[in-house]
Amino acid sequence: SYRGSSLTDIYFAHRLRGQAMGKPTSNLTRFFRNPDQLKSLEYHLLPELVAHRLAAGNETLRVWVAGCSTGEEAYTLAIILCEILPEDFAFSIVAMDRSAPAVETASRGRYSPADTTAVPPRFLKRYFDSTSAGFEVRSIIRDRVQFEQQAVEATDFCREFDLVTCRNVLTYAGEDQQLVLLDRIWDSMAPYSFLLVGAAETLLGVDRRFEYLSDEWSSAYRKR
């Protein structure tokens, strides 16, 4: 069974409390960015992946965060997986970005109080240590994330990822570069796997190798 099945509801409640208290909410999109997509991940995509992996006799999940910036998205996914996956499931996350300073920041896992405003208090307590400058990600999730400095389009590997997130990367790429990016992503994905892109991004009319999926919260793509 899944633990903490109301994970994203916790975040929604935390965000609404912040709004009610008059706190600024425009910067609550780094940790737990795009909560509708996270809700879809929690209630639909992850259960499908878990069921598929169990049927195959494999209790591991591999995740690639392409364009990870300073690490908030990768650590958010690590928190979600720790909360939701069955006890005996293992997971690992590879997070990449072309920016050396961004990857260095991500690897340190140290964030200011402003950076962590979107993290519900119970998760701050469970997954972060308080420091004089803010908060530091605990090893329980930091050790699950491997950060690498590399551009997505320059990668050349086949790692059989079950879940790939490439949010707000395609937006800044030209049409030819988008196809290169999607080739790299396709090659990296397991036969049964999902891709998440940014809320304003779409693969419709761009690449037919991915099947479009949608639910009441968000959308995703499955490798055909």
C-alpha positions in Angstrom: 0.0 0.0 0.0 1.0 3.6 -0.5 2.1 5.8 2.4 0.9 9.4 2.7 -1.6 9.3 -0.1 -2.7 12.9 0.5 0.8 14.2 -0.1 -0.1 16.9 -2.6 -3.2 17.9 -0.6 -0.8 18.7 2.2 1.0 21.1 -0.2 -2.2 22.6 -1.4 -3.3 23.3 2.2 0.1 24.8 3.0 -0.1 27.1 0.0 -3.6 28.3 0.8 -2.6 29.1 4.4 0.2 31.2 3.0 -2.2 33.1 0.8 -4.7 33.6 3.7 -1.9 35.1 5.8 -0.9 37.5 3.1 2.4 35.9 2.2 3.6 36.3 -1.3 3.0 33.2 -3.4 4.7 34.1 -6.7 7.9 32.4 -5.6 6.2 29.2 -4.4 7.0 27.4 -7.6 10.5 26.1 -7.0 10.0 23.3 -4.5 6.7 21.6 -5.3 6.4 23.5 -8.6 3.2 22.8 -10.6 1.2 21.0 -7.9 -1.5 19.9 -10.4 1.2 17.9 -12.3 2.5 16.5 -9.0 -1.0 15.4 -8.1 -1.3 13.5 -11.4 2.1 11.9 -10.7 1.0 10.8 -7.2 -2.4 9.4 -8.0 -2.0 8.1 -11.6 1.5 7.8 -13.0 3.4 6.4 -10.0 0.8 3.8 -9.2 0.9 2.7 -12.9 4.7 2.5 -12.8 4.7 0.6 -9.5 2.2 -1.9 -10.7 4.2 -2.4 -14.0 7.5 -2.8 -12.1 5.9 -5.3 -9.7 4.5 -7.4 -12.5 8.0 -7.5 -14.0 9.5 -8.6 -10.7 11.5 -5.4 -10.3 11.1 -3.1 -7.3 13.1 -0.1 -8.4 12.3 3.2 -10.2 14.8 5.3 -12.1 14.1 9.0 -12.7 15.9 11.6 -14.9 15.4 15.3 -14.2 16.6 17.0 -17.4 17.4 20.7 -16.9 17.4 20.5 -13.0 18.6 24.0 -12.4 19.5 24.4 -8.7 18.0 21.1 -7.6 14.6 22.0 -6.1 12.6 19.9 -8.6 14.9 16.8 -8.1 14.6 17.1 -4.4 10.8 17.5 -4.6 10.6 14.3 -6.6 12.8 12.5 -4.0 10.5 13.7 -1.2 7.4 12.5 -3.1 8.9 9.1 -3.9 10.0 8.6 -0.3 6.5 9.4 0.9 4.5 7.4 -1.7 6.5 4.4 -2.8 6.0 1.1 -0.9 8.5 0.4 1.8 10.4 -2.2 -0.2 10.8 -0.1 -3.4 14.1 1.5 -4.2 14.6 4.6 -6.4 17.4 6.8 -7.8 17.3 10.2 -9.5 19.8 11.5 -12.1 19.5 15.3 -12.4 21.4 17.2 -15.1 21.9 20.8 -16.0 24.4 22.6 -18.4 25.2 25.3 -15.7 28.1 24.4 -13.4 27.1 26.9 -10.7 23.5 25.6 -10.7 24.7 22.0 -10.4 27.1 23.0 -7.6 24.2 24.7 -5.7 22.0 21.6 -6.2 24.7 19.2 -5.0 25.2 21.2 -1.8 21.5 21.1 -1.1 21.4 24.3 0.9 18.6 26.7 0.6 17.4 30.0 2.1 14.2 30.3 4.1 12.7 32.1 1.0 13.7 29.2 -1.3 11.8 26.7 0.9 8.6 28.7 1.5 6.6 26.2 -0.6 7.8 23.2 1.5 5.2 22.2 4.0 6.5 22.3 7.6 6.2 18.5 8.1 8.5 17.9 5.2 10.9 20.6 6.2 11.2 18.8 9.6 11.5 15.4 8.0 13.8 16.0 5.1 15.8 19.2 6.0 18.2 20.3 8.7 18.0 23.9 10.0 21.1 25.9 9.5 22.2 29.5 10.4 21.5 30.5 6.7 18.3 28.4 6.2 17.9 24.7 5.5 20.0 21.8 4.2 18.6 18.8 2.5 19.2 15.6 4.6 21.2 12.7 3.3 18.0 10.5 3.2 17.1 12.2 0.0 20.3 13.9 -1.1 22.0 10.5 -1.4 19.2 9.4 -3.8 20.0 12.2 -6.3 23.0 12.2 -8.5 23.7 15.7 -10.1 25.6 16.0 -13.3 26.8 19.0 -15.3 25.7 18.2 -18.8 23.4 19.6 -21.5 20.5 17.4 -22.3 21.2 17.4 -26.0 24.8 16.4 -25.4 23.9 13.2 -23.5 24.6 9.9 -25.1 23.3 7.1 -22.9 20.6 4.5 -22.5 19.8 4.3 -18.8 16.2 2.9 -19.0 14.5 5.6 -17.0 11.0 5.0 -15.9 10.2 8.6 -15.5 11.7 11.7 -17.2 10.9 15.3 -16.4 12.0 17.9 -18.8 10.1 21.0 -17.7 10.5 24.4 -19.3 13.5 23.2 -21.4 11.8 22.7 -24.8 10.4 26.3 -24.6 13.9 27.7 -25.1 14.9 25.4 -27.9 14.3 25.9 -31.6 12.4 23.3 -33.7 15.6 21.4 -34.7 17.0 21.4 -31.2 13.7 20.2 -29.8 13.9 17.1 -32.0 17.5 16.5 -30.8 16.4 16.8 -27.2 13.5 14.4 -27.7 15.8 11.9 -29.4 18.0 11.9 -26.4 15.0 11.6 -24.1 13.5 8.8 -26.1 16.7 6.8 -26.1 17.0 7.2 -22.3 13.5 5.9 -21.5 12.5 2.4 -20.5 10.0 0.6 -22.8 7.1 1.4 -20.4 7.8 4.9 -19.1 6.5 8.5 -18.7 7.6 11.9 -19.7 6.6 15.2 -18.0 7.1 18.5 -19.7 6.2 22.1 -18.6 2.6 23.1 -18.2 2.9 25.4 -21.3 4.8 22.9 -23.4 3.4 20.2 -25.7 4.7 17.4 -27.9 1.5 17.3 -30.0 2.5 17.8 -33.6 6.2 17.6 -32.7 6.9 14.0 -31.9 4.5 11.1 -32.5 6.6 8.6 -30.6 5.0 9.7 -27.4 1.4 9.0 -26.5 -0.5 12.0 -25.0 -2.2 11.3 -21.6 -4.4 13.5 -19.5 -6.5 13.3 -16.3 -8.5 15.8 -14.2 -5.3 17.5 -13.0 -2.6 17.6 -15.7 -1.1 15.8 -18.7 1.9 13.5 -19.4 3.4 11.5 -22.2 4.0 7.7 -22.4 6.7 6.2 -24.6 4.9 4.3 -27.4 
